[in-house]
Amino acid sequence: METEHEIHVGDASDCALPDNSIDLVVTSPPYPMIEMWDDLFSGLNPDIASALEREDGDTAFELMHDELDGVWSELARVLKPGGIAVINVGDATRKVDGTFQLFPNHSQILQQLRNQGLRPLPDILWRKPSNRLTKFMGSGMLPPNAYTALEHEYLLVFRNGDSRRFEPGADRRYEAAYFWEERNDWFSDLWTAVRGEMQELDHGDLRERSAAFPFELPYRLISMFSVYGDTVFDPFWGTGTTSIAAMVAGRNSVGYELESDFTGVFEERAEQVAALSNDVIQRRLDDHREFVAEHDGELAYDSDHYDFPVKTAQEKELQFYEVADVTRDGNRFFATHEPYSE
């Protein structure tokens, strides 16, 4: 199996993708009213800079989201019927005109994508705790003017129309199954133990400018909402974590990124994908074996490809594919995948 991963430097609000060409969107946009993205938004619309300068937070907030809306329009255009879009976003807290307040990015994006005709599904909260001693703001130990620490982000989930249809017995769907215990964990609306592989960047200020989300987030979402050979789109590509996750998961990907500096580190990351792929697959297999050892009750089905039982018949054909090699041709990367056997 070979997957293709295409990178474009440009604005995703004017992308060249065909209509109905994308199976899954996984992305994390810049968060309006988070100061690290003020310059980005101000560069897109000088009225935003003016609003920030005069401490008009409400106007700046609305104008920033207007800039994102062009991308949401393209997202709705390219997403196939039955396709899923997952938007990772956090709310913002900020002192504006002398008043500390929350700017609810998640609710704004929820409404914008509803306006594009996408149907919201139950969302997921994931916890990203802060260990800073100063994380509690306000009056400290004295009521009533302290503020709760904002330690979660939202994974907003949408579908384009009705559920996706597959031909009977579609092999690539059954091979892409997840384990029963993974389903119980992944399809919870609260994630508290998201791992952070591949998060580190050693490229100066790229760390501050990218705010990359943990590898585990897109990998898990891609495994949940797509099958082998699908195409995943990230319109706010950053340093390519979604594409790395798609490679490991055996899916194709397309990314759009405004800053060309970010694309320069992707080749280095791609060189690590084969080892990461092996580690991820082995971890999932080890976790399942631990589940089998601790399971209280009968596991009635044997895996077709591995030496352990599984809980349901839908898991029998589960087949992992590891990355054997990654090559590059211009703005495209090609990953060769082989069935994983022990």
C-alpha positions in Angstrom: 0.0 0.0 0.0 1.2 3.5 -0.8 -0.1 6.8 0.5 0.5 10.3 -0.8 0.9 13.4 1.2 0.6 16.8 -0.6 1.8 20.1 0.9 0.8 23.5 -0.4 2.1 26.9 0.7 -0.9 29.2 0.4 -4.2 30.2 1.8 -6.7 27.4 2.2 -9.6 29.8 1.7 -8.6 29.7 -2.0 -7.5 26.1 -2.3 -7.3 24.1 -5.6 -8.9 20.9 -4.3 -11.9 19.5 -6.3 -15.4 19.4 -4.9 -16.3 16.4 -2.8 -12.7 15.1 -2.8 -11.9 14.9 1.0 -13.0 12.1 3.4 -11.9 13.7 6.6 -10.8 17.1 7.9 -8.6 17.3 11.0 -7.3 20.8 11.8 -6.5 23.3 14.5 -6.9 27.0 13.3 -5.2 30.0 14.9 -7.3 30.9 17.9 -8.8 34.4 17.8 -7.9 36.7 20.7 -4.9 34.6 21.7 -2.1 37.2 21.6 0.4 35.0 19.7 -1.9 35.2 16.6 -2.7 38.9 16.7 -0.1 39.7 14.1 -1.3 36.9 11.8 -4.9 38.2 11.9 -3.9 41.8 11.7 -1.9 41.1 8.6 -5.0 39.6 7.0 -7.2 42.5 7.9 -5.9 45.9 9.1 -9.3 46.6 10.8 -8.3 43.9 13.3 -5.2 45.8 14.2 -7.2 49.0 14.7 -9.8 47.2 16.9 -7.0 45.7 19.1 -5.3 49.1 19.3 -8.4 50.8 20.6 -9.2 47.9 23.0 -12.4 46.9 21.1 -12.2 43.2 21.9 -15.7 42.3 20.6 -15.0 43.8 17.2 -11.6 42.2 16.9 -13.1 38.8 17.9 -15.8 39.0 15.2 -13.4 40.2 12.5 -10.9 37.4 13.3 -13.6 34.8 12.9 -14.7 36.4 9.6 -11.2 35.6 8.4 -11.6 32.0 9.3 -15.0 31.7 7.6 -13.4 31.6 4.1 -11.6 28.4 5.1 -14.8 26.9 6.5 -16.5 27.6 3.2 -13.8 25.7 1.3 -13.9 22.9 3.9 -17.7 22.4 3.3 -17.1 22.5 -0.5 -14.4 19.8 -0.6 -15.8 17.4 2.0 -17.5 14.4 0.6 -21.1 13.5 1.5 -20.9 11.6 4.8 -17.4 13.0 5.4 -16.3 14.1 8.9 -14.6 17.4 9.9 -13.0 17.8 13.3 -11.8 21.2 14.5 -9.5 21.5 17.5 -10.0 24.9 19.1 -9.6 26.5 22.5 -11.4 29.5 23.9 -9.3 32.6 24.8 -9.0 34.6 28.0 -7.8 38.1 27.8 -7.9 41.5 29.5 -9.3 44.0 27.1 -10.1 47.6 28.0 -9.3 46.9 31.7 -11.7 43.9 31.9 -10.7 40.2 32.0 -13.0 38.0 30.0 -13.4 34.8 28.0 -13.8 34.8 24.2 -15.7 31.7 23.2 -14.0 30.5 20.0 -15.6 27.1 20.1 -19.2 28.4 20.0 -18.3 30.8 17.2 -16.8 28.1 15.0 -19.7 25.8 15.9 -22.1 28.3 14.5 -20.0 29.2 11.4 -19.8 25.5 10.3 -23.5 25.1 11.0 -24.0 28.0 8.6 -22.0 26.2 6.0 -24.5 23.3 6.1 -22.4 20.8 8.2 -24.2 18.9 10.9 -22.6 19.0 14.4 -22.1 15.7 16.2 -21.2 15.3 19.9 -17.9 17.1 20.7 -14.9 16.0 22.8 -13.1 17.9 25.5 -9.4 17.2 25.9 -7.5 18.3 29.0 -4.2 20.0 28.5 -3.2 20.9 32.1 -0.9 23.7 33.0 1.8 23.3 35.7 2.5 27.0 36.0 2.4 28.3 39.5 0.6 31.4 38.2 -2.1 29.5 36.3 -4.8 30.7 38.8 -5.7 34.3 38.0 -7.6 36.9 39.9 -7.7 37.4 43.6 -5.9 34.3 44.6 -7.3 32.9 47.9 -9.9 35.5 48.3 -13.5 35.3 46.9 -15.1 36.3 44.7 -12.7 37.6 42.0 -10.6 34.5 41.1 -11.0 32.8 37.8 -10.9 29.1 37.0 -7.9 27.8 35.0 -8.7 27.1 31.3 -7.2 23.7 30.9 -9.3 22.1 28.2 -9.8 22.5 24.4 -12.6 21.4 22.2 -12.7 18.8 19.4 -15.7 20.0 17.4 -17.1 17.2 15.2 -19.2 17.7 12.1 -20.6 15.5 9.3 -21.5 16.5 5.8 -25.0 15.1 5.5 -26.0 11.6 6.4 -23.7 8.7 7.5 -21.2 7.5 5.0 -22.0 4.4 3.0 -19.6 1.5 2.1 -20.0 -1.4 -0.2 -20.8 -4.7 1.6 -17.7 -6.4 3.0 -15.3 -3.5 2.3 -11.9 -4.9 3.2 -10.3 -1.5 3.9 -12.9 -0.7 6.4 -12.7 -3.9 8.3 -8.9 -3.9 8.3 -9.0 -0.4 9.7 -11.1 -1.5 12.7 -10.1 -0.5 16.2 -10.1 -2.7 19.3 -13.3 -2.8 21.4 -11.5 -1.3 24.4 -10.1 1.5 22.2 -13.6 2.3 21.1 -14.7 2.7 24.7 -11.8 5.0 25.4 -11.7 7.0 22.2 -15.4 7.6 21.8 -15.8 9.2 25.3 -16.5 12.9 25.3 -13.7 13.6 27.7 -10.0 12.8 27.0 -7.7 13.2 30.0 -4.6 11.2 29.0 -3.6 12.4 25.5 0.0 11.6 24.8 2.4 14.1 23.2 4.7 12.2 20.8 6.3 14.3 18.0 5.3 17.5 19.7 8.8 18.9 20.2 10.3 21.4 17.7 14.0 22.5 17.8 13.8 25.3 15.3 14.0 28.6 17.2 10.8 30.6 17.2 8.8 27.9 15.2 7.9 26.4 18.5 6.2 29.6 19.6 4.6 30.3 16.3 3.2 26.8 15.5 1.5 25.8 18.7 1.4 22.2 17.3 -1.2 19.9 18.8 0.0 16.4 20.1 0.4 13.7 17.5 -2.0 11.5 19.5 -4.9 13.8 18.7 -4.9 13.6 14.9 -3.8 10.0 15.0 -6.7 9.0 17.2 -9.2 11.1 15.2 -8.0 9.7 11.8 -8.3 6.2 13.2 -11.8 6.9 14.5 -13.3 8.7 11.5 -11.6 7.3 8.3 -10.5 4.0 6.7 -7.3 2.9 4.9 -6.8 4.9 1.7 -9.0 7.8 2.6 -7.7 11.4 2.2 -7.3 13.7 5.2 -7.2 17.5 4.8 -5.6 20.0 7.1 -6.2 23.6 6.0 -4.1 25.0 8.9 -1.2 22.5 8.4 1.4 24.1 10.6 4.4 21.8 10.9 2.4 18.8 9.5 1.4 16.8 12.5 -1.9 15.8 10.8 0.1 14.5 7.8 2.5 12.6 10.1 -0.5 11.0 11.7 -2.1 10.2 8.4 1.2 8.5 7.2 1.3 6.4 10.4 -2.4 5.5 10.0 -2.2 4.5 6.3 -4.3 7.4 4.9 -3.5 10.1 2.3 -3.3 13.7 3.3 -3.3 17.3 1.9 -2.2 20.3 3.8 -2.3 24.1 3.3 0.0 26.4 5.2 0.6 30.1 4.9 4.1 30.1 6.3 6.7 28.4 4.2 9.1 28.2 7.2 7.0 25.5 8.7 7.2 23.2 5.7 10.9 23.1 5.9 10.9 21.0 9.1 8.5 18.4 7.7 11.1 16.4 5.8 13.0 15.9 9.0 9.8 14.8 10.7 9.0 12.4 7.8 12.4 10.7 8.3 11.2 9.6 11.7 7.9 8.2 10.5 8.9 4.6 10.0 10.2 4.3 13.6 7.1 6.1 14.9 4.8 3.8 13.0 6.4 0.8 14.5 6.2 2.2 18.0 2.6 3.2 17.6 1.5 -0.2 16.3 3.5 -2.0 18.9 1.9 0.1 21.7 -1.6 -0.6 20.4 -0.9 -4.3 20.3 0.7 -4.3 23.8 -2.2 -2.4 25.2 -4.6 -5.0 23.7 -2.7 -7.9 25.1 -2.8 -6.2 28.5 -6.6 -5.9 28.1 -6.8 -9.6 27.2 -4.8 -10.6 30.2 -7.0 -8.6 32.6 -10.4 -9.2 30.9 -12.9 -10.9 33.1 -15.0 -13.0 30.8 -14.9 -14.8 27.5 -13.3 -13.3 24.3 -15.1 -15.4 21.7 -13.2 -14.4 18.5 -9.7 -15.0 17.3 -7.8 -12.3 15.3 -7.2 -13.3 11.7 -3.7 -11.7 11.7 -2.4 -11.8 15.3 -2.0 -14.3 18.1 -4.7 -13.0 20.4 -8.5 -13.1 20.9 -10.7 -10.1 20.4 -14.0 -9.0 21.9 -16.2 -8.7 18.7 -16.4 -10.2 15.2 -15.8 -6.7 13.8 -12.3 -6.8 15.1 -11.3 -10.1 13.6 -9.9 -8.7 10.3 -8.1 -5.8 11.9 -4.7 -5.4 10.1 -2.0 -2.9 10.9 0.2 -1.5 8.2 3.6 0.0 9.1 5.5 2.6 7.2 8.5 1.0 5.5 9.8 4.0 3.6 9.0 7.7 2.8 10.2 9.4 -0.4 9.7 12.9 -1.7 8.9 14.4 -5.1 8.5 18.2 -5.0 5.6 19.1 -2.7 4.5 15.4 -2.4 5.7 12.8 0.0 5.0 9.1 -0.6 4.8 6.5 2.2 5.1 2.8 1.4 3.2 0.6 3.9 3.6 -3.1 4.6 1.3 -5.4 6.7 2.6 -5.5 10.2 3.4 -9.0 11.5 5.2 -10.1 14.6 
